[in-house]
Amino acid sequence: MKDCTIYKTIDIIGKRWTLCILLELYKGSNEEKRFNELKKKLQTITPKTLSTRLKELEQEGLVKKTLDESKDPVIYTYSLTRSGEEFMEIIQSIKRWGLEWKFENKICGLSNCKNCKL
């Protein structure tokens, strides 16, 4: 089973916090987010876990880390790659399925994840 594409994909995205991190990077009009912004939104994640997941997502090509040396101290920002943005389309499909078949959530049902303020 380890060679199955589905199992390989689940191994990447199935780790705790991974989907929440991707969703936070996707949400809002600001395409780039700093580590502390993500930490603030994901209140109960530990800094170590956030750092580990961001590194894994960067290695898998879903997240891009950018260095801004124009500021002192230097700042790293994180954003979705094209692959990460395409993955969010899959998440939107899962959301539509959940709303149609499983969950009644009027707030969620009326908003696009990109504009979500929850």
Salt bridges, closest charged atoms under 4 A:
GLU24 OE2 - LYS27 NZ 3.00
GLU56 OE2 - LYS15 NZ 3.59
GLU56 OE1 - ARG53 NH1 3.26
ASP68 OD2 - LYS71 NZ 3.63
GLU86 OE2 - ARG82 NH2 3.90
